[in-house]
């Protein structure tokens, strides 16, 4: 308290009026299952996009709608065999590979048999096929700075790598599809970014 007063007094001598804001507490996240949750469709890392009729979850709340705060790279606060459908767009590339193993294994645990999760993310296949060249230091450094550092990307799965991981976890089916295309009606037309559809991976994993 004395330190705060001293800081304010010092800056007043310089002609400034200083207001010291209170520390914002860490938002409370779900650690146990809320029995009031009846929705069987989950939208992971929803960000600013809220899906009606889905359980929208994220690390931070970025909308005034009902978003549950969940740590998606640790044990999820949902029971075994609970969800029927899941969706996430622009999430997997932002977490470390080890964290993605935890996330995918928790998807597997919390989904019902035959439940399906659709994941949309920039993939290494697209980076190689349509992204800029990275065959020397200058070009590779540019890709690192622009495609990774600027957007906070830390790991891009290739299709082969992603399928191998999911099959190892236990998913019965890993089906790569295309922008807005799916055999499941709820997934059709879900994606928001047509400008990167040749760069992104669209995949549905079924327990």
Buried (B, 14 or more C-beta within 10 A) or exposed (E): EEEEEEEBEEEEEEEEEEEEEEEEEEEEBBEEEEEEBEBBBBBBBBBEBBBEEBBBBBBEBEEEEEBBBBBBBEEBBBEEEBBBBBBBBBBBBBBEEEBBBBBBBBBBBBBBEEBBBBBBBBBBBBBEEEBEEBEEEEEEEEBEEEBBEEEEBBBBBBBEBBBEBBEEBEBEEBBEBEBEEBEEEBBEEBBEEEEBBEBBBBBBBBB
